[in-house]
Amino acid sequence: TSSPTVAAMAEMTQMSTCVPTIDIGPYLRGGDENARQQVLQQWDHAFRTVGFASIVGHGVPDQCIQELFDLSSHFFLQEHKKKMESCLMQGYGRGGYVPQGTESVSRTVGSNRPPDMVESVVFKGTNYLPPGTTEVVPSHPPGLYPAVNAYIELVRKLLDNIMALSAEALGLDKDYFCPFFTRANCSLRLAFYPEPSDQALPDQMRYGEHTDYTGFTILRQDPDVPGLEVRGPDGEWTPVPPVPGSFVINAGDLIQTWTNNVWISNLHRVQPNCRVNRDGSRKEGRQWRQSIVFFTGPNDDTLIECLPTCVGAGRKYSPVNARDHLLAKLSKSNV
């Protein structure tokens, strides 16, 4: 039998989640104005209702994504002391390798869960380091950093398209956000969730409930191991199954502030996957999980205030400095 098409699998996934799948290809290609308008309407509806969308037709080659996924797993599956050679011992947010036990991200929304069951390594990319700074580059595997840089270039181009799409969906000129992203504060986080342990603490999660801090997040989910959940419009947690070839896009806090709550920065989390089947037998296949997360945000000195098309009945937020907001959130998440 033939394999299901991406479109068919996206439709099947749509039946089990509140997160829509949007083909942004017609917007990127242009030409068909009706098709472009349909994408704009779908985009606006997704971020008004759930703050998330899975996108296909984005133009980032699967080969580039798979190469980074494979090299990342080689890094995380090596012995702990080798990974610690790339650790700055300064918590999450400073770059380099961050071992498990460092973060409890749910603290940023007032929860008090045990530290998250996640480790990560974070990069800015060679072409985007602040002047006079360097970043930690793991020595193994040797191809990791070139793959990181290649990936960052591709998703930064995707970010430009996402911001243009968002501007038009909000009734603004497509270039409206360009001045705010000339020195965009972005970072690539390679996240690894080890195989669940019998020693997990009560209420401990792979990554606790939280909102993202700044702009849009461009997430490549693990294609084989689920776990991501988002709070649905009904307040219940719903899974976000991976759609083949897709990215999951979600709006961060600064998008919600910019749009005056027209678009939402929604709670989401990563659940531990169960190690056993219902009959008590151990599940087959790998149980560790990995994701590639590209966090985006405007220039550090951007003052985030209500967009002219989102004032409505009045401004709901005082203006906030983009970097100040990010640092305040990071200070809460580190254990």
Secondary structure in CASP SS format (residue, H / E / C, confidence):
PFRMAT SS
TARGET T0000
AUTHOR 0000-0000-0000
METHOD secondary structure of the structure
MODEL  1
T C 1.00
S C 1.00
S C 1.00
P C 1.00
T C 1.00
V H 1.00
A H 1.00
A H 1.00
M H 1.00
A H 1.00
E H 1.00
M H 1.00
T H 1.00
Q H 1.00
M C 1.00
S C 1.00
T C 1.00
C C 1.00
V C 1.00
P C 1.00
T E 1.00
I E 1.00
D E 1.00
I C 1.00
G H 1.00
P H 1.00
Y H 1.00
L H 1.00
R H 1.00
G C 1.00
G C 1.00
D C 1.00
E H 1.00
N H 1.00
A H 1.00
R H 1.00
Q H 1.00
Q H 1.00
V H 1.00
L H 1.00
Q H 1.00
Q H 1.00
W H 1.00
D H 1.00
H H 1.00
A H 1.00
F H 1.00
R H 1.00
T H 1.00
V C 1.00
G C 1.00
F E 1.00
A E 1.00
S E 1.00
I E 1.00
V E 1.00
G C 1.00
H C 1.00
G C 1.00
V C 1.00
P C 1.00
D H 1.00
Q H 1.00
C H 1.00
I H 1.00
Q H 1.00
E H 1.00
L H 1.00
F H 1.00
D H 1.00
L H 1.00
S H 1.00
S H 1.00
H H 1.00
F H 1.00
F H 1.00
L C 1.00
Q C 1.00
E C 1.00
H H 1.00
K H 1.00
K H 1.00
K H 1.00
M H 1.00
E C 1.00
S C 1.00
C C 1.00
L C 1.00
M C 1.00
Q C 1.00
G C 1.00
Y C 1.00
G C 1.00
R C 1.00
G C 1.00
G E 1.00
Y E 1.00
V E 1.00
P C 1.00
Q C 1.00
G C 1.00
T C 1.00
E E 1.00
S C 1.00
V H 1.00
S H 1.00
R H 1.00
T H 1.00
V H 1.00
G C 1.00
S C 1.00
N C 1.00
R C 1.00
P C 1.00
P C 1.00
D C 1.00
M C 1.00
V C 1.00
E E 1.00
S E 1.00
V E 1.00
V E 1.00
F E 1.00
K C 1.00
G C 1.00
T H 1.00
N H 1.00
Y H 1.00
L C 1.00
P C 1.00
P C 1.00
G C 1.00
T C 1.00
T C 1.00
E C 1.00
V C 1.00
V C 1.00
P C 1.00
S C 1.00
H C 1.00
P C 1.00
P C 1.00
G C 1.00
L H 1.00
Y H 1.00
P H 1.00
A H 1.00
V H 1.00
N H 1.00
A H 1.00
Y H 1.00
I H 1.00
E H 1.00
L H 1.00
V H 1.00
R H 1.00
K H 1.00
L H 1.00
L H 1.00
D H 1.00
N H 1.00
I H 1.00
M H 1.00
A H 1.00
L H 1.00
S H 1.00
A H 1.00
E H 1.00
A H 1.00
L C 1.00
G C 1.00
L C 1.00
D C 1.00
K C 1.00
D C 1.00
Y C 1.00
F C 1.00
C H 1.00
P H 1.00
F H 1.00
F H 1.00
T C 1.00
R C 1.00
A C 1.00
N C 1.00
C C 1.00
S E 1.00
L E 1.00
R E 1.00
L E 1.00
A E 1.00
F E 1.00
Y E 1.00
P C 1.00
E C 1.00
P C 1.00
S C 1.00
D C 1.00
Q C 1.00
A C 1.00
L C 1.00
P C 1.00
D C 1.00
Q C 1.00
M C 1.00
R C 1.00
Y E 1.00
G E 1.00
E E 1.00
H E 1.00
T C 1.00
D C 1.00
Y C 1.00
T C 1.00
G C 1.00
F E 1.00
T E 1.00
I E 1.00
L E 1.00
R E 1.00
Q C 1.00
D C 1.00
P C 1.00
D C 1.00
V C 1.00
P C 1.00
G C 1.00
L E 1.00
E E 1.00
V E 1.00
R E 1.00
G C 1.00
P C 1.00
D C 1.00
G C 1.00
E C 1.00
W E 1.00
T E 1.00
P E 1.00
V C 1.00
P C 1.00
P C 1.00
V C 1.00
P C 1.00
G C 1.00
S C 1.00
F E 1.00
V E 1.00
I E 1.00
N E 1.00
A E 1.00
G C 1.00
D H 1.00
L H 1.00
I H 1.00
Q H 1.00
T H 1.00
W H 1.00
T C 1.00
N C 1.00
N C 1.00
V C 1.00
W C 1.00
I C 1.00
S C 1.00
N C 1.00
L C 1.00
H E 1.00
R E 1.00
V E 1.00
Q C 1.00
P C 1.00
N C 1.00
C C 1.00
R C 1.00
V E 1.00
N C 1.00
R C 1.00
D C 1.00
G C 1.00
S C 1.00
R E 1.00
K C 1.00
E C 1.00
G C 1.00
R C 1.00
Q C 1.00
W C 1.00
R E 1.00
Q E 1.00
S E 1.00
I E 1.00
V E 1.00
F E 1.00
F E 1.00
T C 1.00
G C 1.00
P C 1.00
N C 1.00
D C 1.00
D C 1.00
T C 1.00
L E 1.00
I E 1.00
E C 1.00
C C 1.00
L C 1.00
P C 1.00
T C 1.00
C C 1.00
V C 1.00
G C 1.00
A C 1.00
G C 1.00
R C 1.00
K C 1.00
Y C 1.00
S C 1.00
P C 1.00
V E 1.00
N E 1.00
A H 1.00
R H 1.00
D H 1.00
H H 1.00
L H 1.00
L H 1.00
A H 1.00
K H 1.00
L H 1.00
S H 1.00
K H 1.00
S H 1.00
N E 1.00
V C 1.00
END
